[in-house]
Amino acid sequence: MSTPSPAVQRLRLRTELRRARNKLELTQRQVATKMEWHPSKLIRIEAGEVAVTVNDLKALLDEYGVTDRRKIESLLQLARGSRKMPFSEYRDVFSKEFLAFLALESSASVIRGFHFFVIPGLFQTEEYIRALAAGTSQSVTPERLDRLIEARLARQELLEGEEGPKLFLVLDESVIRRQVGGPKVMRAQMERLAELAAHPRITIQILPFSVGAHQGMLGPFTLFEFSEEGMPDSVYLENPRGESYASNEPEVTGKYLEAFWALEDRALRDDMSQTFRQVAAHIGEGSDDLAPAADREEGQDEAN
């Protein structure tokens, strides 16, 4: 049996610690006061933003009245195993919220996402990344951009081989209509999507403009499922202005899972590899790049 990733171990540990505190009906401030900690320390531990030392964990478990030796040793093992988080070497270019996202991404067995603005980072070509940075940031230095590209390409190792998570993505039509970097960059990006759409672990669908208003218009989101027993699903809500939110509360993750299924049901079910290649071939010829796909959607509705 393989050892769970550091991200999974930290998520399990923080879930257990919150459960123990809530069982005693204590607030974070009350516990921090008893431990003689600053409240932010416990908040950050429970949020998974920082690791907890073995000594601090022992003291915390004693405060919570956890006396079962097996339980204590299990939690101590989680603390030891969760200290080295994925992509922690990129703290200089990523926010703590996005590092938490990367930890979930690298540990999940199933990833579902809806994207409304740009091609998701996991699927971006290097040229697309550079064009996106040039068009959206006025202050990125060449050195910082190189670090961002290095990190993003490292993320994409997740897509290699037959092992790894299953990915189900729905892209709003605007994502592939917007010519980031111009026709040449977008053609290469569409060819990359065509390759990925043929991968046995990856399903990509397009939500056409013709569906009108939909739940995804509230913003992009990503859902994570884990193979480890007892691990709760998580959802990450993305705000392009930099504010992001993650939750593993069942009522929140359940709501977004239902929204994703609804978007899947309304999205195109074509051979997306062929669709992306057709889009690539017509980029620069006019504004109706997806017209053939949209026409097939209408015919498909009639058949159903």
C-alpha positions as CSV (number, residue, x, y, z in Angstrom):
1,M,0.0,0.0,0.0
2,S,1.5,3.4,-1.0
3,T,2.0,6.2,1.4
4,P,-0.5,9.0,1.0
5,S,0.9,12.3,-0.4
6,P,1.9,15.0,2.0
7,A,-1.1,17.1,0.9
8,V,-3.5,14.3,1.7
9,Q,-1.9,13.7,5.1
10,R,-2.1,17.4,6.0
11,L,-5.8,17.5,4.9
12,R,-6.6,14.4,7.0
13,L,-4.8,15.9,10.0
14,R,-6.5,19.2,9.8
15,T,-9.8,17.5,9.4
16,E,-9.2,15.4,12.5
17,L,-8.1,18.4,14.6
18,R,-11.2,20.4,13.7
19,R,-13.4,17.5,14.5
20,A,-11.8,17.1,17.9
21,R,-12.2,20.8,18.7
22,N,-15.8,20.9,17.5
23,K,-16.6,17.8,19.6
24,L,-15.7,19.9,22.7
25,E,-17.6,22.9,21.3
26,L,-14.6,25.1,21.6
27,T,-13.7,28.1,19.4
28,Q,-10.3,28.5,17.8
29,R,-9.7,31.5,20.0
30,Q,-10.6,29.6,23.2
31,V,-8.2,26.8,22.3
32,A,-5.4,29.3,21.3
33,T,-5.8,31.1,24.7
34,K,-5.5,27.8,26.6
35,M,-2.5,26.8,24.6
36,E,-1.0,30.3,25.0
37,W,-0.8,30.6,21.2
38,H,-1.7,33.5,19.0
39,P,-5.1,32.7,17.4
40,S,-3.6,32.9,13.9
41,K,-1.4,29.9,14.7
42,L,-4.3,27.6,15.2
43,I,-6.2,29.1,12.3
44,R,-3.3,28.5,10.0
45,I,-2.9,24.9,11.2
46,E,-6.6,24.1,10.8
47,A,-6.5,25.7,7.3
48,G,-3.6,23.5,6.3
49,E,-1.4,26.6,5.6
50,V,1.4,25.5,7.9
51,A,2.6,22.3,9.3
52,V,2.3,21.5,13.0
53,T,5.3,20.3,15.0
54,V,5.1,17.0,16.8
55,N,5.5,18.7,20.2
56,D,2.7,21.2,19.4
57,L,0.5,18.4,18.2
58,K,1.0,16.4,21.3
59,A,0.1,19.4,23.5
60,L,-3.0,20.1,21.3
61,L,-4.2,16.5,21.5
62,D,-3.8,16.6,25.3
63,E,-5.9,19.7,25.4
64,Y,-8.6,17.9,23.4
65,G,-8.5,14.9,25.7
66,V,-7.3,12.5,23.0
67,T,-5.7,9.6,25.0
68,D,-6.0,6.6,22.7
69,R,-2.3,5.7,21.9
70,R,-3.1,4.4,18.4
71,K,-5.0,7.5,17.6
72,I,-2.2,9.7,18.8
73,E,0.5,7.8,16.9
74,S,-1.6,7.9,13.8
75,L,-2.0,11.7,14.0
76,L,1.7,12.1,14.8
77,Q,2.6,10.1,11.6
78,L,0.3,12.4,9.6
79,A,2.1,15.4,11.1
80,R,5.5,14.0,10.2
81,G,4.4,13.0,6.7
82,S,2.8,16.3,5.8
83,R,5.7,18.7,6.4
84,K,7.0,18.7,2.8
85,M,4.2,20.0,0.6
86,P,4.2,19.8,-3.2
87,F,5.5,22.9,-5.0
88,S,6.6,24.5,-1.8
89,E,9.7,25.6,-3.6
90,Y,7.5,28.1,-5.6
91,R,6.4,30.1,-2.6
92,D,8.1,33.1,-4.3
93,V,5.7,33.1,-7.2
94,F,2.5,31.5,-5.8
95,S,0.1,32.6,-3.1
96,K,-0.6,30.3,-0.1
97,E,-4.1,29.8,-1.5
98,F,-2.8,28.6,-4.8
99,L,-0.2,26.4,-3.2
100,A,-3.1,24.7,-1.4
101,F,-4.8,24.2,-4.7
102,L,-1.6,22.6,-6.2
103,A,-1.4,20.3,-3.2
104,L,-5.0,19.1,-3.8
105,E,-4.4,18.8,-7.5
106,S,-1.3,16.7,-7.1
107,S,-3.1,14.3,-4.7
108,A,-6.5,13.8,-6.2
109,S,-7.8,10.7,-7.9
110,V,-10.5,12.6,-9.8
111,I,-10.5,16.2,-10.8
112,R,-13.5,18.0,-12.3
113,G,-13.4,21.7,-13.3
114,F,-15.3,24.4,-15.1
115,H,-13.2,27.2,-16.7
116,F,-14.7,30.4,-17.9
117,F,-11.8,32.8,-18.7
118,V,-8.7,31.1,-20.0
119,I,-7.3,27.6,-20.8
120,P,-6.7,25.9,-17.5
121,G,-3.0,26.1,-16.4
122,L,-2.7,22.3,-16.5
123,F,-3.3,22.4,-20.2
124,Q,-1.5,25.6,-21.3
125,T,1.4,25.6,-23.8
126,E,4.5,27.6,-22.9
127,E,3.7,30.2,-25.6
128,Y,0.1,30.6,-24.3
129,I,1.5,31.1,-20.8
130,R,3.8,33.8,-22.0
131,A,1.1,35.6,-24.0
132,L,-1.3,35.4,-21.1
133,A,1.3,36.9,-18.7
134,A,2.1,39.7,-21.2
135,G,-1.6,40.6,-21.6
136,T,-2.7,40.5,-18.0
137,S,0.3,41.6,-16.0
138,Q,2.1,45.0,-16.2
139,S,4.8,44.1,-13.6
140,V,5.9,40.6,-14.2
141,T,9.7,40.4,-14.6
142,P,11.4,38.0,-17.0
143,E,12.8,36.1,-14.1
144,R,9.4,35.7,-12.4
145,L,7.8,34.7,-15.7
146,D,10.4,32.0,-16.2
147,R,9.6,30.7,-12.6
148,L,5.9,30.7,-13.4
149,I,6.4,28.7,-16.6
150,E,8.8,26.3,-14.8
151,A,6.2,25.6,-12.2
152,R,3.3,25.3,-14.6
153,L,5.2,22.8,-16.8
154,A,6.1,20.9,-13.7
155,R,2.4,20.6,-12.9
156,Q,1.7,19.1,-16.3
157,E,3.8,16.0,-15.4
158,L,0.5,14.9,-13.8
159,L,-0.8,14.3,-17.3
160,E,1.9,11.9,-18.4
161,G,1.5,8.2,-18.5
162,E,-1.6,6.0,-17.8
163,E,-1.5,6.5,-14.0
164,G,-2.7,9.6,-12.3
165,P,-6.0,11.3,-11.8
166,K,-9.0,11.2,-14.1
167,L,-9.9,14.7,-15.4
168,F,-13.2,15.9,-16.5
169,L,-13.2,19.5,-17.8
170,V,-15.9,21.8,-19.2
171,L,-14.6,24.9,-20.9
172,D,-16.9,27.8,-21.8
173,E,-16.8,28.6,-25.5
174,S,-15.2,32.0,-24.7
175,V,-12.1,30.2,-23.5
176,I,-11.3,28.9,-27.0
177,R,-12.6,31.9,-28.9
178,R,-10.3,34.3,-27.1
179,Q,-7.1,34.5,-29.2
180,V,-4.5,34.9,-26.5
181,G,-1.2,35.6,-28.2
182,G,-2.8,35.7,-31.7
183,P,-3.6,33.0,-34.3
184,K,-0.3,31.2,-34.2
185,V,-0.3,30.7,-30.4
186,M,-3.9,29.7,-30.4
187,R,-3.5,27.2,-33.2
188,A,-0.7,25.5,-31.2
189,Q,-2.9,25.6,-28.1
190,M,-5.8,24.0,-29.9
191,E,-3.6,21.3,-31.2
192,R,-2.5,20.6,-27.6
193,L,-6.1,20.4,-26.4
194,A,-6.8,18.0,-29.3
195,E,-3.9,15.7,-28.1
196,L,-5.1,15.9,-24.5
197,A,-8.8,15.2,-25.4
198,A,-7.6,11.8,-26.8
199,H,-6.0,10.8,-23.6
200,P,-7.8,7.9,-21.9
201,R,-7.8,9.7,-18.5
202,I,-9.0,13.1,-19.8
203,T,-12.5,14.2,-20.9
204,I,-12.9,17.8,-22.2
205,Q,-16.2,19.3,-23.2
206,I,-17.2,22.7,-24.6
207,L,-20.2,24.7,-23.3
208,P,-21.4,26.7,-26.3
209,F,-22.7,30.2,-26.2
210,S,-26.0,28.9,-27.5
211,V,-26.9,27.4,-24.0
212,G,-27.4,31.0,-22.7
213,A,-27.2,31.6,-19.0
214,H,-25.8,28.8,-16.9
215,Q,-24.5,28.1,-13.3
216,G,-20.9,28.4,-14.4
217,M,-21.3,32.1,-15.0
218,L,-20.7,32.6,-11.3
219,G,-17.1,31.8,-11.8
220,P,-14.6,28.9,-12.4
221,F,-14.3,26.1,-9.9
222,T,-12.5,22.8,-9.4
223,L,-13.6,19.7,-7.5
224,F,-11.2,17.1,-6.1
225,E,-11.9,13.5,-5.1
226,F,-9.4,11.3,-3.3
227,S,-9.0,7.5,-3.2
228,E,-7.9,7.5,0.4
229,E,-10.6,6.3,2.8
230,G,-12.2,9.0,4.9
231,M,-10.8,11.8,2.8
232,P,-13.5,14.4,2.1
233,D,-14.0,15.9,-1.4
234,S,-12.8,19.5,-1.8
235,V,-13.8,22.4,-4.0
236,Y,-11.6,25.3,-5.0
237,L,-13.3,28.5,-6.2
238,E,-11.2,30.8,-8.3
239,N,-11.5,34.5,-8.6
240,P,-9.3,36.1,-11.3
241,R,-8.7,39.1,-9.1
242,G,-6.8,36.9,-6.7
243,E,-9.3,36.0,-4.0
244,S,-9.9,32.3,-3.8
245,Y,-11.7,30.0,-1.5
246,A,-11.4,26.2,-0.7
247,S,-13.8,24.1,1.2
248,N,-14.3,20.4,2.0
249,E,-17.7,20.9,3.7
250,P,-20.1,18.4,2.2
251,E,-22.9,20.9,1.6
252,V,-20.5,23.1,-0.4
253,T,-18.8,20.4,-2.4
254,G,-22.2,18.7,-3.1
255,K,-23.6,21.9,-4.4
256,Y,-20.7,22.4,-6.9
257,L,-20.7,18.7,-7.9
258,E,-24.4,19.1,-8.9
259,A,-23.6,22.3,-10.8
260,F,-20.8,20.5,-12.7
261,W,-23.0,17.6,-13.7
262,A,-25.6,20.2,-15.0
263,L,-22.9,21.9,-17.1
264,E,-21.7,18.5,-18.4
265,D,-25.2,17.7,-19.5
266,R,-25.4,20.9,-21.5
267,A,-22.0,20.8,-23.0
268,L,-21.0,19.4,-26.4
269,R,-20.4,15.6,-26.6
270,D,-18.6,15.6,-29.9
271,D,-15.2,14.0,-30.7
272,M,-13.4,16.9,-29.0
273,S,-10.1,16.0,-30.6
274,Q,-11.6,16.6,-34.0
275,T,-13.4,19.7,-32.8
276,F,-10.2,21.3,-31.5
277,R,-8.4,20.6,-34.7
278,Q,-11.2,22.1,-36.7
279,V,-11.1,25.2,-34.5
280,A,-7.3,25.4,-35.0
281,A,-7.7,25.2,-38.8
282,H,-10.2,28.1,-38.9
283,I,-8.5,30.5,-36.4
284,G,-8.0,33.8,-38.1
285,E,-10.7,33.2,-40.8
286,G,-13.6,34.9,-38.9
287,S,-15.6,34.9,-35.8
288,D,-17.5,31.7,-36.3
289,D,-14.8,29.2,-35.4
290,L,-17.2,27.0,-33.4
291,A,-20.1,27.3,-35.8
292,P,-19.8,23.6,-37.0
293,A,-19.7,22.4,-33.4
294,A,-22.6,24.6,-32.4
295,D,-24.6,23.2,-35.4
296,R,-23.9,19.7,-34.3
297,E,-25.1,20.5,-30.8
298,E,-28.5,21.6,-32.2
299,G,-28.8,18.5,-34.2
300,Q,-27.8,16.4,-31.2
301,D,-30.6,18.0,-29.1
302,E,-33.2,17.1,-31.8
303,A,-31.9,13.5,-31.8
304,N,-32.2,13.2,-28.0
